[in-house]
Amino acid sequence: MTTLKDLAVKHDYYCEPRSVGYYDTWKDFYLVFKDMDIDLDLIFRWDIQEDDDGSFSMDVFMMQQRKGHYMSKVIRNVDEEDVPAILDLMGRHWARLQSIWTPISTMNHP
């Protein structure tokens, strides 16, 4: 079973927040974005951090593709019970990213 610790990856490089919106919980964020048109608000990256007190927070980075606007959202509190919904939403966006990068995404790479 995937946990928040599994998802809290230290990336080699950071993504700079822009046009930031804040949500207190994953549930607050999810209610707004779960049914959004992926072509209008495409999530291209998300970072989960384990905070000093052992809690987790999350940054979500997206493009409004038709407008060419980049924006980010900060979710202050993410809990273990949120993992299935996180995987579902991010999985849908990952599938869309792969379709955008076709045929490269379907090729075998060295």
N, C-alpha and C positions, 0 to 999 in steps of 0.2 A: 504494500500500500504506500502510495506517495505521501510524503509529509511536507510541511512548510520548510523544514530544514533541508530536504531534498531540493526544493525549489529556490532556496536562498543561495543562488550561485554568485560567486565573485567574478564578474566579467573582467576581461583584460582592459577594457576601456569604458568610460562612463558615457552617458547620454545626457546632455544638458537640458534641464526642464525649461519649457517655454509656454507661455499662455497657460499658466498653471491653474487647475481647479482642485479643490480639496474635498475629500469625503472622509467622514469619521470611521466608517466601516466598509468592508467589502460589500455587504448587503446593500448599503446606500448607493455605491457605485454600480453594482450589478442591476439594480432596479432601473437605472437610467440607461445603461448600455447593453443589456442582454439582448434586446430586440432591435438595436440600431442596425441600419443598413451598413454592412461591412465595407461596401464601396464608398460610402460617405465618410465613415470614421474607421479607418483600418489601423488596428493595433499592430505595430511592427516590432515592438520591444516591450518587455516588462521586467522589472527588477524587484525581487523580494529581499528585504533586509531583516536580519535578526538584530533587534535593538539591544542596547546595553542591559536592559531589565529583562531580557528573554522574550519580550513580545516581538511581533512581526509587523512590518509596514510594507507598502508596495508602491512603486512608481509605475505608471502605465504611459507609454508613448504612442501617439497615433498621428496619422496623416488624414486630413480631410482632402482626399485625392482630387476631387473636381476643383476645389479652390486652391489647392497647393499650400494649405495652412498646416503647420505642425503645432501640436499641442500636447501637453502632458497633464496627468492627473496624479495626485498623491492620495493614497488611501492610508489613513493613520493607523488603523487596526485591522489586521487580518488574522483569522483564527483557523485552527485545524479543520473545523467543520466546513470551512469555505473552500478547501482544496478541490473537491469534485466540481464545483461550479467554476473555479479558476481554470482547471484543466479543460472543461467543456468550452468555455468562452475563448481561451487562448488557442485551443485546438482548432476551432472554427476559423480564427484569424490566420493561423499557421497554414491551414489548407488553402485559404485565399492567396496568401503570399506565394505558396508553391505554384498555384495556377497562374499568377502574374508572371512568374519567372520561367514558365514553360517556353521553350523546350529544355532550358538549362537544368531545371529542377528534376527532370526525368532522366537525365543523362548520368552515366557512370563517370565519376571523376577520379583521377589518380589520387 
